[in-house]
């Protein structure tokens, strides 16, 4: 159940009106929480929660259509290539508003902001956030959290999912070099693989993972876009050139991206 405080966070919007170009997080473990979005159009930024070290967990919202797509990155803080890729998606949506027809697109560039800043897989409490969800296959051990949703970061993600009921979710990871899926996500994964060189590979849901919770427990299609280990040295533009079309293919599904 979403708490009253959680609902307040979910529905509190900060409108940022800005007037030039976008500054991006370009590489490495850089704290991404300086203002970044600059555009002649208003962008809504939701602070969906705070990390253990009180860093804001930002969610950029575009559009207000009936179908919601959630894209997130760096739930494992040392898998940092997804964060600049997420910011490139934000930049793309600023330029191409056609993608917002009948859609709401949510982007969380750093789901584990403390781990992202420190370059660590886990959060500050040394918990693997991608094993901390209330999935049916969850295991209660210290590394995964002594109970489901023990960490503020996973609580924030769960509340976003409850509040917006996304039609599909894309979570960006490294380094397994494939497009994985859970729940009814296979056709979306195949749509993405048409426009990039990563194969569709069913890895299986890890205990307490977001894939297990979202895909198997909730029945929402979720794609795990596993980038290559070497992608961490690429620039944001190079990352977008390799994987941007795959993310767009997930957004427009079941349309075919040409």
C-alpha positions in Angstrom: 0.0 0.0 0.0 1.3 3.5 -0.8 1.7 5.6 2.3 0.3 9.1 2.6 3.8 10.4 2.6 4.5 8.4 -0.5 1.5 9.7 -2.3 2.5 13.2 -1.4 5.9 12.6 -3.0 4.5 11.0 -6.0 2.1 13.8 -6.8 4.4 16.7 -5.9 5.8 18.1 -9.1 8.6 20.7 -9.5 8.2 22.6 -12.8 11.4 23.7 -14.2 11.2 26.4 -16.9 14.5 26.7 -18.7 15.7 28.5 -21.7 18.8 27.2 -23.5 20.4 23.7 -24.1 20.8 20.5 -22.1 23.8 19.8 -20.0 24.5 16.0 -19.7 26.3 13.7 -17.3 29.1 12.7 -19.6 30.8 9.8 -17.9 31.9 8.0 -14.7 30.7 8.5 -11.2 29.6 12.1 -11.4 26.9 13.3 -9.0 24.1 14.0 -11.5 22.0 16.3 -9.4 22.9 19.7 -10.6 20.2 21.3 -12.8 20.4 19.8 -16.3 17.2 20.4 -18.3 17.2 23.5 -20.3 14.5 24.1 -22.9 12.0 26.6 -24.0 9.4 24.1 -22.9 8.4 23.3 -19.3 9.7 20.0 -18.0 8.2 18.3 -15.0 10.7 16.8 -12.6 9.4 14.6 -9.8 11.4 14.0 -6.7 10.1 10.5 -6.0 12.2 9.9 -2.8 15.6 10.2 -1.3 18.5 7.9 -1.0 20.0 6.7 2.3 22.4 9.7 2.1 19.5 12.1 1.3 20.2 12.5 -2.4 17.0 13.2 -4.4 15.9 10.4 -6.7 14.7 12.3 -9.8 12.1 11.2 -12.2 11.7 13.3 -15.4 8.1 13.2 -16.7 7.1 13.9 -20.3 3.6 13.9 -21.7 0.3 13.1 -20.1 -1.1 10.3 -22.4 -2.9 7.2 -21.1 0.0 4.8 -21.8 3.0 5.1 -19.4 6.5 3.9 -20.2 9.1 3.9 -17.4 12.9 3.9 -18.2 15.4 3.7 -15.4 19.2 3.3 -15.1 21.9 2.6 -12.5 19.9 0.7 -9.9 23.4 -0.9 -9.6 25.5 2.2 -9.1 28.6 0.8 -10.7 26.7 0.0 -14.0 26.9 3.6 -14.8 26.7 3.7 -18.6 22.9 3.7 -18.4 22.7 7.1 -16.7 24.2 9.2 -19.6 22.1 7.1 -22.0 19.0 8.1 -20.0 19.9 11.7 -20.2 20.3 11.4 -23.9 16.8 10.1 -24.0 15.6 13.2 -22.1 17.4 15.4 -24.6 15.8 13.5 -27.5 12.3 14.0 -26.0 13.0 17.7 -25.6 13.6 17.8 -29.4 11.0 15.3 -30.7 7.7 15.7 -28.9 5.9 13.4 -31.4 6.9 10.5 -29.2 4.6 11.9 -26.5 1.4 11.4 -28.5 -0.9 9.4 -26.2 2.0 8.6 -23.9 3.5 9.5 -20.6 7.2 8.8 -20.4 9.0 8.6 -17.1 12.8 8.6 -16.9 14.8 7.9 -13.7 18.5 8.4 -14.7 20.0 7.1 -11.4 17.8 4.8 -9.3 20.7 4.3 -6.9 22.1 7.8 -6.6 24.5 7.0 -3.6 25.9 3.9 -5.4 26.2 5.9 -8.6 28.1 8.7 -6.9 30.4 6.2 -5.1 30.8 3.7 -8.0 29.4 0.8 -6.0 26.9 -1.8 -7.0 24.9 -1.6 -3.7 23.4 1.4 -1.9 25.0 3.0 1.2 23.6 0.3 3.4 25.4 -2.3 1.3 22.1 -3.7 0.0 21.7 -4.8 -3.6 18.6 -2.8 -4.5 17.8 -5.1 -7.4 17.2 -7.9 -4.9 15.1 -5.9 -2.5 11.7 -6.1 -4.1 8.7 -8.1 -2.7 8.8 -10.7 -5.4 7.5 -14.2 -4.9 11.1 -15.6 -5.2 12.6 -13.2 -2.7 15.3 -14.3 -0.2 15.7 -12.4 3.1 19.5 -12.1 3.6 21.6 -9.1 4.6 22.9 -8.6 1.1 19.4 -8.4 -0.3 17.9 -6.5 2.7 16.6 -8.2 5.8 13.0 -7.6 4.5 11.5 -6.5 1.2 11.6 -2.8 0.6 14.0 -2.2 3.5 15.7 0.5 1.5 14.3 4.0 0.7 15.3 3.7 -3.0 13.3 0.6 -3.6 10.3 2.1 -1.8 10.4 5.1 -4.1 10.5 2.8 -7.2 7.7 0.7 -6.0 5.5 3.8 -5.3 6.2 5.1 -8.8 5.0 1.8 -10.3 1.9 1.8 -8.1 1.1 5.4 -8.9 1.6 5.3 -12.7 0.8 1.6 -13.6 3.3 1.6 -16.5 2.5 -0.5 -19.5 6.2 -1.5 -19.8 9.5 -0.8 -18.1 13.0 -0.7 -19.4 15.8 -1.0 -16.9 19.4 -0.3 -18.2 22.2 -2.5 -16.8 25.7 -3.8 -17.8 27.7 -5.9 -18.6 25.8 -9.0 -20.0 25.5 -7.8 -23.6 21.9 -8.8 -24.3 18.2 -7.8 -24.1 16.6 -9.8 -21.3 12.9 -9.7 -20.3 10.6 -10.8 -17.6 6.8 -11.3 -17.7 5.2 -10.8 -21.1 8.2 -8.8 -22.4 9.5 -11.0 -25.2 7.9 -9.2 -28.1 9.1 -5.9 -26.8 12.6 -7.3 -26.5 12.4 -8.6 -30.0 11.2 -5.2 -31.3 14.3 -3.6 -29.6 16.7 -6.2 -31.0 15.6 -5.3 -34.6 17.4 -2.0 -34.3 20.5 -2.8 -32.3 23.1 -5.6 -32.3 22.3 -7.1 -28.9 20.6 -10.5 -28.9 17.4 -11.4 -27.0 18.4 -13.7 -24.1 16.2 -14.9 -21.3 18.4 -14.9 -18.3 15.8 -15.7 -15.7 14.6 -13.6 -12.7 17.0 -13.3 -9.8 15.5 -13.5 -6.3 13.8 -10.3 -5.3 14.8 -8.5 -8.5 12.8 -5.8 -10.1 12.4 -8.2 -13.1 10.9 -10.8 -10.8 8.6 -8.4 -9.0 7.4 -6.4 -12.0 7.4 -9.1 -14.6 6.3 -12.2 -12.6 4.5 -10.8 -9.6 2.7 -7.8 -11.2 2.6 -9.2 -14.8 4.1 -6.0 -16.3 6.5 -6.4 -19.3 9.9 -5.4 -18.2 13.1 -5.3 -20.3 16.6 -5.4 -18.9 18.8 -3.8 -21.5 22.2 -5.2 -20.7 24.9 -3.0 -22.2 28.5 -4.2 -22.8 31.2 -3.8 -20.2 33.2 -1.7 -22.7 30.3 0.7 -23.1 31.3 2.5 -19.9 34.1 4.3 -21.8 31.8 5.6 -24.5 30.6 9.2 -24.7 26.8 9.9 -24.3 26.6 10.5 -28.1 28.3 7.2 -28.8 25.9 5.4 -26.4 22.9 7.0 -28.0 24.1 6.0 -31.5 24.4 2.3 -30.4 21.3 2.0 -28.2 19.0 5.0 -28.6 16.9 3.4 -31.3 16.5 0.3 -29.1 15.0 2.4 -26.3 12.8 4.2 -28.8 11.6 0.9 -30.1 10.5 -0.1 -26.6 8.7 3.2 -26.2 6.7 3.0 -29.5 5.9 -0.7 -29.2 3.9 -2.3 -30.8 4.8 0.1 -33.6 7.8 -0.9 -35.7 10.7 1.6 -35.6 12.3 2.1 -39.1 
